[in-house]
Amino acid sequence: MCDQDHFEGDRQKYEALGLVTRKQFGIMLGAGVAMILPRAASAVTVTETDVTVTTPDGSADCYFVHPASGAVPGVLVWPDIFGLRPAFRNMGKRLAESGYSVLVVNPFYRVKKAPAAEAGAATPIQELMPLARALNETTQMTDAKAFIGWLDGQKSVSKSRKMGTQGYCMGGPFAFRTAAAVPDRVGAVASFHGGGLVTDAPNSPHLQAAKSKAQFLIAIAENDDSRSPGDKTVLKETFAQANLPAEIEVYAGAAHGWCPPDSRVYNEPQAEKAWSRLLVLYGKALA
């Protein structure tokens, strides 16, 4: 999951030439590459700010962006293992420009304020595994309730329309469990190259999500599918039995982590396809 071999190779090359340090390389990827995301022709003016959300375990530093006027559906974004960083700020802003009030969270707030990965997606994944392993079903569920509750308290969030949540990499299970934690508010769930969606445990994220009232978009990387080819079938059968609409697709040629624009395996055509399907999901489920 989140293999960094190519990013690390590039980093070493630039550092050997004396052009950048490890930290500068990460900043270049996180800030520079993320800026090239296309902007919708109908993009609305947005307001963005850093916010603090109180949870049962402390104060979470987050990024909040929403249309400058009106009340629209809220969306909770769970980043990948590299956490809240410029790439996800730009993704959140792009979504807000399409008419949503978006909260992008720092899942590691209990230990460290963002950026937890100082070199962005170029950070060696081994440095972040202890942070990720400290999070579990309980923290995911309590955080989900706190973040959704905070969104509901914002004037820019419509109380009469369902919310969406989306997760990347480790954030996929978080998004699934958000739907289970707040079933009356979450109407749409999207997982992009989510890791650990299907397990043998009775509290597997897919089983919990099946008890929600949401519609689902599950975008699976081709190499993830090759490692666990049965997961897509389990997901399809589980959501069909629960009578929950679910679009489940393996994205050909896309490697784990292909959606964030600072990822070493960013695949722009497939990332844009996934983004377009996300907007279709939200357009249907959050109308």
Helices and strands as residue ranges (DSSP letters): H 5-16, H 22-27, I 28-32, G 33-36, E 46-55, E 58-67, E 74-78, H 86-96, E 101-105, G 120-122, G 125-127, H 129-133, H 137-152, E 163-168, H 171-181, E 186-192, H 205-209, E 215-221, H 222-227, H 231-241, E 246-251, H 268-285
